[in-house]
Amino acid sequence: MPAYPGDRSAEITAALGALPAGTPVSEVARRLLDLFTSGSIAPGTRLPPERQLAATLEVGRSAVREALAALEILGIVQVRPGSGTYLRGNASELLPQTLRWGLLIGERNTAELLELRSGLEIYVARLAAARVEASDLEALGASLDRMRQSVGALKAFAKADLDFHDALARAADNHMLVDMLHVVRSLLQVYADRAVHDEAAAMIAIEEHDTVFRAIERGDEDGAASAMAVHMATASARVAAEAAT
């Protein structure tokens, strides 16, 4: 069994501090996450017991219990029956999970999410143009072909569209960027899946994807970013219109 760092309960509770009365579980979890991703606590450190955390934060034990349960689901902490709760990873490993948590529990401002997605997709296109390999081009081309074949079946078209963007993200070869993009896409997916309503819109999307593909095929970073910016403007307008209905 691995050796864990010594008891740091006093240090951890001192770093937390009290929360205002009536603080929701989400804010309890945020306070814990801020500490866990600060880099001051080593992976494998055993956390103070629930009652000590509750007393320090000045919240009920149930709020601490629910916050820790949520963090366990997200992979931030590990609960070991009969032993305690332990921090699972270091700061750099936990940050993507923190982003996911923050976006999922925060207010979902569609306009801001669309702006974030556009910026990420444009940068992904630029990176992909610089780093693309033959297998990536094959995957991108196959997705584009399926988009062309699915113009009359919009559900299949939406899946091929998503596959194209997934292949693009893989070509960019930046795992943290891909993780961020995946979270944002997930939050917009309910609208994005319904955003292309007819064959005319599908044909515009195909043309825009083809322009992105050709720029990446040439290794044209500026061209790929510009083409994706054009596509994101069109796609974002469609998603925003769908979200407003």
Residue pairs with C-beta under 8 A, 6 or more apart in sequence:
2 44
4 44
4 45
4 46
4 86
5 42
5 44
5 45
5 46
7 46
8 41
8 45
8 46
9 47
9 48
9 49
9 52
12 35
12 41
12 45
12 47
12 48
13 48
13 52
13 53
13 56
15 35
15 38
15 40
16 31
16 32
16 35
16 53
16 56
16 57
17 56
17 57
18 56
18 57
18 58
19 27
19 28
19 31
19 57
19 58
19 59
21 58
23 57
23 59
23 63
24 63
25 63
25 66
25 67
25 70
26 67
26 105
28 57
28 59
28 63
28 64
28 66
28 67
29 67
29 70
29 71
29 101
29 105
30 102
31 57
32 53
32 67
32 68
32 71
33 71
33 76
33 94
33 98
33 101
35 41
36 71
36 76
36 77
36 87
36 91
36 94
37 91
37 94
37 95
37 98
38 91
39 90
39 91
41 87
42 87
42 90
43 87
43 88
43 89
43 90
43 93
44 86
44 87
45 86
45 87
46 83
46 84
46 85
46 86
47 53
47 68
47 77
47 84
47 85
47 86
47 87
48 56
49 84
50 61
50 64
50 65
50 68
51 61
53 64
54 60
54 61
54 63
54 64
57 63
57 64
68 77
68 79
68 85
70 101
71 77
72 78
72 79
72 85
74 97
74 100
74 101
75 88
75 89
75 97
76 87
76 88
76 89
76 94
76 97
76 98
76 101
77 85
77 86
77 87
77 88
78 85
78 86
78 88
79 85
80 86
88 94
95 176
96 176
96 179
96 180
99 179
99 180
99 183
100 179
100 183
103 183
103 184
103 187
104 183
104 187
108 187
110 188
110 191
110 239
110 240
110 243
111 240
113 184
113 187
113 188
114 188
114 236
114 239
114 240
115 236
116 184
117 181
117 184
117 185
117 188
117 232
117 236
118 229
118 232
118 233
118 236
120 177
120 180
120 181
120 184
121 165
121 168
121 181
121 228
121 231
121 232
122 225
122 228
122 229
122 232
123 172
123 177
123 225
124 168
124 169
124 172
124 174
124 177
124 178
124 181
124 228
125 168
125 172
125 212
125 215
125 216
125 224
125 225
125 227
125 228
126 221
126 222
126 224
126 225
127 171
127 172
127 173
127 174
127 177
128 136
128 168
128 169
128 171
128 172
128 216
128 224
129 215
129 216
129 218
129 219
129 220
129 221
129 223
129 224
129 225
130 219
130 221
131 171
131 172
131 173
132 171
132 216
132 217
132 219
133 171
136 167
136 170
136 171
137 216
137 217
139 163
139 167
139 170
140 164
140 167
140 168
140 171
140 213
140 216
141 213
143 160
143 161
143 163
143 164
143 167
144 160
144 164
144 206
144 209
144 210
144 213
146 156
146 160
146 163
147 157
147 160
147 161
147 164
147 202
147 205
147 206
147 209
148 206
150 156
150 157
150 159
150 160
150 202
151 157
151 199
151 202
151 203
151 206
152 199
154 196
154 197
154 202
155 193
157 196
157 202
158 192
158 193
158 196
161 196
161 205
161 209
162 185
162 192
164 209
165 185
168 212
168 216
169 177
169 178
169 181
169 182
170 178
171 216
172 178
185 192
188 239
191 239
191 242
191 243
192 235
192 239
192 242
194 242
195 201
195 235
195 238
195 239
195 241
195 242
196 202
196 205
196 238
201 238
204 234
205 231
205 234
205 235
208 227
208 230
208 231
208 234
208 235
209 231
211 227
211 230
211 231
212 224
212 227
212 228
212 231
214 227
215 223
215 224
215 226
215 227
216 224
